[in-house]
Amino acid sequence: MNHRLPAPATTSVLLLALALLGAGCTGGVEGTPGAAGVRDPYFPGLGNGGYDVTHYGLELDVDPAANRLRGTATITARATQDLSAFHLDLAGLDVEGATVEGRRASVNRAGKELTIRPGAAVEDRLRKGRTFTTVVRYSGSPQALTDADGGKEGWLRTADGAVALGEPSGSMAWFPGNHHPSDKAAYDIEVTVPEKLKAVSNGELVSRRTTGGRTAYRWRTREPMASYLATVAVGRFATQESVTPDGIRLFTAVDPESAAASKDVLDEIPAVLKWSAQKFGPYPFTSAGAIVERKDDSTYALETQNRPVFPGPPDTGLLVHELAHQWFGNSVTPATWRDLWLNEGFATYAEWLWAADHDDVPVQESFDEAYESDANWAFPPADPPGPADLFEPPVYGRSAMVVHRIRLAMDDDAAFFALVKGWTKAHRHGNASTADFTAYVEEETGQDLTELWDAWLYGESRPPEEG
């Protein structure tokens, strides 16, 4: 966020006049600017206030060899206040122009914040409750961003293409938007690449056309998706399409170097989805699959919606984890980044459940192993010290222990899994916070679980295992 001292009155008047001229209008829009951040506990400048995006239409032309991207983002949003201006998050790329409702708007840039100021001719469309469309044209060399923990996200170049990974804020490296998990939207993503390459994204492939040596792939995601779960992968992929017995459309894209080693695990996707649905409730999307890159293309897997990305061949445990995220994180998305433990705790617990059902490793044994690991007790999973700690062991292992402690407190497996299915149903395609979850569990169980939350979710020290 950029703080500036107010300019002298005469200068302000001149700047306002220039802005209005730049917007092609003769008056200003009444209302107030939307906030430049949503005050997330760990990323206060991430996201934007004053509007809710309902749909992104992204048209991307990618030249991987030169690492150049030219894009047009068509953003449909509903105003949640009377807006005079609003913000978009975008890192690194050059903005060539913007329109609101087809009329030219002025664009001001301060770091990763774009301020869009429409003209008075469209002010009625930016009233609270009304829907408006913004088009941003941009281009440049998309870059990788460095996380607080030193990891890389954003636009990662690969041996013959690129892959976009967005958690927690990397999506701003390749398209402008409201990049906070609390604002979910539907997506249409068209990616044009050299004919010898393929472009893979979220959802379902609805068209493919080749003209002049370049192929455009159009992908559609109808269900709401947080921007950190959006992806584009460009490469020499071997692709396969099929449909599960339950009618879920599968699409896998595998780098040829990883294909042979990945085949057996990827063949398990239908079985893992069926098993997961038995544990967590109906699969929340119409498509699924995977993207498998080369081993060193990234240092981590990510649960990108419908189609998790894996660096090199995944093992079954990792596949189970990332597919469990389709329920926990992708459909039921955290309200803030402080609520990330809800994603990782359930996905890790899914691994424990799979090991119990398929590898004869009791869940209690997995719990005991996690309990004995000092790394899991560095901090409370629901209150990491800072953004650099969001992906550390307590958010995974200790969070899974919280889930298991709930199961033990209920002392009824059938009731426990009914509780889990109720949770994924109640917040399907929405957002939920830690407070939402603890209140839900107590209401459904009829128990006061304050001691459990205090000891296992928020406690600073390791509680007695039998406590």
N, C-alpha and C positions, 0 to 999 in steps of 0.2 A: 504494500500500500504506500502510495506516494503522498507525503504531506508537504504542502507549500504554503508560504505566507500569502495573504491576500494581496492582490495587485492594487495600486492606486485606482480610485474610481474612474478616472479618465481612461486608464489603460484597460480596465474591465469592460467599459463600454465599447472600446475599439475591438477588443478580442471577441465580444459578443457579436458585434456587427460582422466581423470577418467570418465567424462560425456560421452565422445565418446565411451569408452569401455563399459559403462553401456548401451549405446544405441545399442551396437552390430555393430558398424561401424568403419570406419577408417578415416572419414573426416566429416566436418561440413556442414550444410545446408547453402547455401548462402541466403542473405536477411537480414531482421531485425525482431526482436521480435514484436509480436502484443502487443498493449497496455494492461495494467492490469486493465483498467477501461475506461468507455466512458465519463467520466466527467459530469455525470448527476448533475443538480444543487443541488440536495439533497442527492444523493448517488454517489459521484464521483468515488468510487472504484467498483461500481456495473457494471456488464457486462464486455466485453472484445473487444479489437480492432483487426483488421487484418483479420477477417473472418466473414462470414454470415452463420449461421446454416440453413440448409434446411430440415433436418429430424432428429428426435431423435428416436432411438429404445431402449426401456428400458425393461430389464428383471429383475424383482424383486421377490425375494423369502422372504416372510415375516413370522416371528414367533411373533405374537402379545403378547403372554404370556410372552416371554422373552425379548420383545422389541428388536428383532434382525432383521436386513435387510441385505441381500446379493444381490448385484446388478451388472449387466453388462450394461453399457451405450454405445451404438453404435451411434456415432455422425457423420452425414454427413454434410460437410460444404464446402463453396466456399471461396477460399482465395481472399481477397480484396487488398492484397499487396504480394510481395515476402516475405515469412515467413521463419525465422530461428527457431522460437519458438512461442508458443501461450499459452494463459491462459484459464483456466476454473474456475468457481466459485463452491466451495464445502465446506460445513461447517460440521465439526465434524467427519465424517466417514473416515475410514482408506482405503487408496488406495493400492491395492495389485499389480497393474501393469497396463501398458498402451501400446498400439500399435498404430502406424500410418501406414495406408496402409499395415497392416499385419506384419510390422516390429517393433520389440521392441523399445520403446522410453523411454528416461529418464524422470523421474517425480520429480520435486522439489516442496516442499510445504512450504508456508509462510502464516500461519493463514488460511483464507478462499480462498486463491489463489493457484491453481495448475499451475505450469509451465511445459508444455509438450515440450520436445525438441527431435524432430525426428532425425534419422540418415541420412547421406548423400545419402543412397541408394534410398530414396524416395523424394529427394529434388525437382525433376521436378514436382511432384504432388502438391507442395506447392507454385508454381508460381502463380502470380496474375491471377485470372480468372479461375483457375483450381479447380476441386472438389476433396476432399480427405476425408477419413474415419478414425476416431479415435475410438478406443475401450478402455474403462476404466473399470477395475474390482475393486469393492470396497465392503466394509462390515462394520458392526458396529451397534451401538445402535443409531438410529436417534433421534434427540432431537427437542424440541420446541425452537424457537428463540424469543428473546424479542425485540419488536419494539422500535423505539425512543419514542413513546408515552406510553410505558409500556405494550402494548398488546402482546399477544402470537400468533405466527404463526409458520410455518414449519411443523413438525411432531407432531401432538397432539394425545396423547393416550386417548382412550375412554373406556367406561365400558367393552367392549368385543373386542376392536380392536384399530383402529387408523384412523385419517383423516388428510390429508395433505392440508394445506392452505398456499398460497404463496405470498399474497400481503403485502408489496411490494417486499420482498427478501427471503421469506421463502422456496422457491422451492430448493434452494441450500442445504437445510437440508436433501433432499432425493435423489437428483441426480446431477451429475456434468453437467455444461452447461454454456451458455452465458446468464446470468440471468438479462437481462435488457429488458423492453418492446419493444425496438426498433428492437430486433432480434426475429422475429416470425418464426415458423417452423411447419411442420406436425409431428405427433407423432404416434408411435405404442407402447403401454404400455401393457406388460404381467405381471400379478401379480399372484404369486402362494401362496396360503394360506391353512391352515387346512381345510379339507373337510366340517366341520360344519359351516364354515364362508363363506362369499361372498366378492368379491373384485370388486369395482365399480370405473370407471374412466371416462374420457372424450370421446366424440364421440360415436361410435357404437361398440357394442359387436360382434366380428367376430368369436370367438370360445371359447369353454369351454371344458376342458378335466380333468378327475380325474384319478390319478395314485397313488397307495400306500397311500391312505388316505389324499392326498393333491390335490387341484383343481387349475388349471391354467386358468385365465381369460385373454383373449386378447382383448384389446380395440384399436380402430383406429380413429384418427382424421386427416382427409384429408386436411381440411382448415387450413391455418396458425394460430398458437396460440402462444401468449406470455407465457413464462414459469410461470409467476405468476398466470396464469389462469389454469394451469395443476393441477389435483388433483388425489388422490387415497383415497378411503374410504374402510375400512375393518371392517366388523361387521356381526351381525346376522340379516341382512336386509330382509324385505319382499319386493320383487321386482315385478314390473308390466311393461309389454311391450305392446305398441299399436302404431297405426299410425293415424295421424290427417287426416281430409278430404283433406288437402293440400299436403299430402304425407310426412309430417315430422315424423320421427320415434321418439317415446317417450319412455323413460326409467326412471322409478322412483324407488328409493331405500329408504325404510323408516325403521328406528328402530322400532321394535314392540311396544315399550313403547309410541311412538309418532304417531303410525299408525291411530288410531281411530280419534284423534283430527286433523290430517292432511288431512284426506280423502276429505272433501268438498272443501278445498282450492286447493289441487292438481288436483282435477277434473276440475278446472277452467283453467288449463294450455292451452288447445286448444283454448278456448275463448280468453284468454289474448294474445296469439300469433296472432290470427286472427285480434283482435283489434289493436295490436301494428303494424302489417304490414300495416294496413290502415293508421296509423299515420306516420310511419317512413320508409316505403318501404318494399320490400320483406324480409322475414326472411333470414338471411345470412348463415344459416347452414342447414345441412341435418338431424340433430337430436336435441332433446331437452329433458327436464325432470327436475329432482330434486333429491337431496340427503338430507334426513331429519334425523339428528342425535337426540340424547336425548337433553333435554333442556340445560344441563350444560356441554355438550361436548366441546362447544366453546362459546365465548361471542358475536359473531357476525355472520351474514350471509355473504357469498362471492359469486360473480358472476362467479364462475369457469365455463369455456366454455362448452356450451351445457347443463350443469347440475349443477345449483347453489346449494350450500350447505347451509342448514338452521339448526340452533340449536333449536331443538324442533319444534312444529308445527308453521308454518308461518301464518301470516294473509295475506289477499288479497293484501293490499298495499305493503307489503314487497315482495310478489311474483311479482307484477307488476314492482317494482323497479329493482329486480335482472334480470328479463327477459328483461327489457329495456336495460340493460347493454349488452345483446348479440349484439345489434346494436352499442351502445355507450360504448366503452371500449374493447369489445371482437373482433368485426369486425373492427371498427374504433378505433385503439389503440393509446394511447397518445405517442407522440414522446419522451417525458421525463416525469418524475414524476411531474414537474411543471404544466403540462397540464392536471392533474387529474380532474380539475374542469369540463372539457368537458365530462368526464364520469358521474360524480356525478350530475352535473347540469341537464343534459338531463334525467337521471334516476329519479331524484327527480321531474322534471317537468312532467314526465310520470305519477307519482302518482297524481299530480294535475289534469292532463287531465282525468285520470280514475275517480277520485272523481267527476269531473264535469259531465262526461258522465253517471256515474252509481250511484252516491250518492247525486246528486243535490247540489253539492258544487261548485259554480262558481270558475274558475281559479283565477279571480281577488280576491276572498275572501281568497284563499290560499296564493296568493301573499301578500295581506295586512297583514295576520298573520305572514308571514315570515319577512315582512318589520318591523313590530313592535317588533320583537325579538332582543334584544340587542346582543345576542350570535352571530347572523349572521353578525355583523359589527365589529368583533374583528380584522379583517385584510382583505385585498383584496383577493378574491378567486383565482386570477391568479398569486398571489405572496405571498404564505404562508411564515411566518418568518423562518420556519425550518422544518425538517422532522417530528418532533413531532406534527406539526400542519396540516398535510396533510389530516387527517380525522376528522377535527373539523367542526362545523356548517357552517362557511362561504363557505366551499367547496361544501356544499350541498344546503342549503337554499338560500344563496346569489347568487350562481351560477344559480339556477333555476330562480331567479329574473332576471338575465342577459338574459336568454332565453326569458322570458316573455317581457322584455323591447324591444327585437328585434321584437317580434310579434306586440307590440303596435306601434313601429316605422314604421312597414310595413303597418299597418292598413288594412290588407287584409288577412283573415285566409287562404283562398285557396292558396295564394301566399306564405304564411309562411310555410304551410305544404309541399308545393312543394319544398321550400328551404331546409327543413329538409331532405326530401327524396333525394334531389340532393346531399346533403352532405354525407349521408350514402352510396350513389351509387359511388360518386367520390372517396371515400377513403375506399371502401369495401376491407376488409382483408389487410389493410395497416396501416400506422401510420400517425398521423397528429398532428400538434402543434397549439398553440393558434394563432400564426401569420398566419398559414394556414387558420384557421377558420375565423378570422376577415377579412382577405383579401377576402375569398370566399363570406362572407355575403355582403361586400361592392360591390363586383363585380356583384353579382346576383341582389342586390336591386338597384344598381346605386346611393346609398346614401353614403355620408361622415358621418360615425357614430363615429367620433373621440370623440365627447362629451359623447356619450353613453359609450364607452369603458373607457374613463377617469373617469367617475363618478361611473359606476356600476361594472366594471371589475377590475379596478386598483385603484379606489379612496380610500383614507384612512378614510374618514368620510361618514356618511349616507347622501346621496343627498336628496333633496326634492322629495317626491313621485310623484308629478305632473311634475317634471322636466325631 
